[in-house]
Amino acid sequence: MSNPMSSERLDTLPGHFHGFALMHIAMRRDAARLTAAAPRLTARGLDPAAQWWRRLRDVIDWHHRSEDDFLWPELLRQNPQFKPQADEIAGDHTELDRAMDQVTTALTTPAGPTALLGAAEHFRQVLIDHLADEEKIVFPVFAQLPARDYLALEQRLVRTAPPGVLTYLPPWMFDGADHRSVQLVAATMPPPVRLLGRTVLRRRYERQLAAVLTPR
């Protein structure tokens, strides 16, 4: 019996899925970082952490909104047999939105450090469960598309990202990522984007990341 496809096991995925997978990996990675930082954050560190969190939430919000508004309808248009799966995941982001709201509140109120640990851990668990459930449903559907068609669809999806998200994606996705996956995904990017992702955008990304790697 073959292994179920999962972003937690990149060897179970064809190479052209790795861009989508790296986004899910980056979400889980940063949820773990937030949970690790939460007990060490003081009131002084809340604002920098909140700025980092806003960038992360913008990416997650876009990723899930683009799925609901573009990716699932497009898959359904190309493959009407996707309808049962599309119905199953319709509105599936509501619980995750609520969990992210709790983190935002904890990071932007005076009682934040006290409330953040529980909110961060709840967000992490909801996210892990959501991504696992989503991948079980959609990866087999992705696999029915020829690689070229899938990549064309993914590139159209990325073009729906607002500028702030688009400039955050390359360093965020590639942070600590599997080298082969980085090579596969970078090859689908325009050369100027690859260069900026390794230089200017990466330096900006790392400055913001310090808020949770070395919380105050």
C-alpha positions in Angstrom: 0.0 0.0 0.0 1.4 3.4 -1.0 2.0 6.1 1.6 -0.7 8.8 1.8 0.5 12.0 0.3 1.5 14.6 3.0 3.6 17.7 3.3 5.0 16.1 6.4 6.6 13.5 4.1 7.9 15.3 1.1 9.0 12.0 -0.4 5.3 11.1 -0.8 4.7 14.0 -3.1 5.6 14.6 -6.8 8.0 17.5 -7.3 5.5 19.9 -8.7 3.5 19.8 -5.4 6.4 21.0 -3.4 5.5 24.7 -3.6 2.1 24.1 -2.0 3.7 21.7 0.5 6.3 24.3 1.5 3.6 26.7 2.4 1.9 24.2 4.7 5.3 23.3 6.2 6.1 27.0 6.9 2.7 27.5 8.6 3.4 24.6 11.0 6.9 25.7 11.6 5.8 29.2 12.5 3.0 28.0 14.7 5.6 26.0 16.6 7.8 29.1 16.9 5.0 31.2 18.3 4.2 28.5 20.9 7.9 28.3 21.9 8.1 32.1 22.2 4.9 32.7 24.1 6.1 31.8 27.6 9.2 34.0 27.2 7.4 37.1 25.8 7.1 40.1 28.0 4.9 43.2 27.5 7.9 44.9 25.9 8.2 42.2 23.3 4.5 42.1 22.4 4.6 44.8 19.7 7.5 43.3 17.7 5.9 39.9 17.9 2.5 41.3 16.9 4.2 42.8 13.8 5.7 39.4 12.9 2.3 37.8 13.5 0.5 40.2 11.2 2.8 39.2 8.3 2.2 35.5 9.0 -1.5 35.9 9.4 -1.7 37.9 6.1 0.0 35.0 4.3 -2.3 32.4 5.9 -5.4 34.5 5.3 -4.4 34.9 1.6 -3.6 31.2 1.2 -6.9 30.1 2.5 -9.0 32.8 0.9 -7.3 32.0 -2.5 -8.2 28.4 -2.0 -11.9 29.1 -1.3 -12.3 31.8 -3.9 -10.1 30.5 -6.7 -8.5 27.1 -6.3 -11.4 24.9 -5.2 -13.8 26.5 -7.8 -11.1 26.1 -10.5 -10.6 22.4 -9.6 -14.3 21.9 -9.7 -14.5 23.6 -13.1 -11.8 21.3 -14.5 -13.0 18.2 -12.7 -16.8 18.1 -11.8 -16.1 14.9 -9.9 -14.3 17.1 -7.3 -17.7 18.3 -6.0 -18.0 16.0 -3.0 -14.6 17.0 -1.8 -15.3 20.7 -2.5 -18.5 20.5 -0.4 -16.5 18.7 2.4 -14.0 21.5 2.7 -16.3 24.5 2.1 -16.2 26.8 5.0 -13.4 24.7 6.6 -11.4 27.8 7.5 -13.8 29.2 10.1 -12.3 27.4 13.1 -8.8 28.4 12.1 -9.9 32.1 11.7 -11.3 32.0 15.2 -8.0 30.6 16.5 -6.0 33.3 14.7 -8.3 36.0 16.2 -7.5 34.7 19.7 -3.7 35.0 19.0 -4.2 38.5 17.5 -6.1 39.6 20.7 -3.5 38.1 23.0 -0.7 40.0 21.1 -2.5 43.4 21.1 -3.9 43.7 24.7 -2.2 44.5 28.0 -3.0 41.0 29.3 -1.3 39.5 26.2 1.6 37.5 27.8 -0.8 35.7 30.1 -3.3 34.8 27.4 -0.9 34.1 24.6 0.4 30.7 25.5 -3.1 29.1 25.4 -4.0 31.0 22.3 -0.8 30.0 20.5 -1.1 26.3 21.4 -4.8 26.2 20.4 -3.9 27.8 17.0 -1.1 25.4 16.5 -3.3 22.3 17.0 -6.2 23.7 14.9 -3.7 24.5 12.1 -2.1 21.0 12.2 -5.4 19.2 12.1 -6.8 21.5 9.4 -3.8 21.1 7.1 -3.7 17.3 7.6 -7.4 17.0 6.8 -7.1 19.3 3.7 -4.2 17.4 2.3 -6.0 14.1 2.6 -8.7 15.5 0.4 -6.9 17.7 -2.1 -3.6 16.0 -2.8 -5.2 13.1 -4.6 -7.2 15.6 -6.7 -4.1 17.5 -7.5 -2.5 14.2 -8.6 -5.1 13.8 -11.3 -3.8 16.9 -13.1 -0.8 16.7 -15.5 2.2 18.5 -13.9 2.1 21.3 -16.4 -1.6 22.0 -15.8 -1.1 21.9 -12.1 1.8 24.4 -12.2 -0.1 26.7 -14.5 -3.0 26.7 -12.0 -0.6 27.3 -9.1 1.0 30.3 -10.9 -2.4 31.8 -11.4 -3.1 31.2 -7.7 0.1 33.0 -6.7 -0.8 36.0 -8.8 -3.8 36.6 -6.6 -1.5 37.4 -3.7 -1.4 41.1 -2.6 2.1 42.8 -2.9 2.9 42.5 0.8 2.2 38.7 0.7 4.0 38.2 -2.6 7.3 39.8 -1.3 7.1 37.8 1.9 6.5 34.4 0.3 10.0 33.4 -1.0 12.0 33.9 2.2 9.2 32.6 4.3 8.7 29.4 2.2 12.4 28.7 1.9 13.3 29.3 5.6 14.8 26.0 6.8 13.2 24.1 3.8 14.4 20.9 2.2 17.2 21.8 -0.3 15.7 19.8 -3.1 12.3 21.3 -2.6 13.8 24.8 -2.6 15.4 24.0 -6.0 12.2 22.6 -7.5 10.1 25.6 -6.4 12.7 28.3 -7.1 13.0 26.9 -10.7 9.3 28.0 -11.2 10.0 31.6 -10.2 11.2 34.5 -12.4 15.0 35.1 -11.9 14.5 38.6 -10.4 12.1 37.1 -7.8 14.7 34.4 -6.9 17.4 37.0 -6.5 15.3 39.3 -4.3 14.2 36.4 -2.2 17.8 35.5 -1.4 18.9 39.1 -0.7 16.7 42.1 0.2 13.5 40.2 1.0 15.4 37.7 3.1 17.1 40.3 5.2 13.8 42.1 5.9 12.2 38.7 6.7 15.0 37.8 9.2 14.7 41.2 11.0 11.0 40.5 11.7 11.6 36.9 12.6 13.9 37.9 15.5 10.8 38.9 17.4 9.9 35.2 18.0 13.4 33.7 17.7 14.8 35.9 20.5 11.6 37.2 22.3 11.9 39.9 24.8 
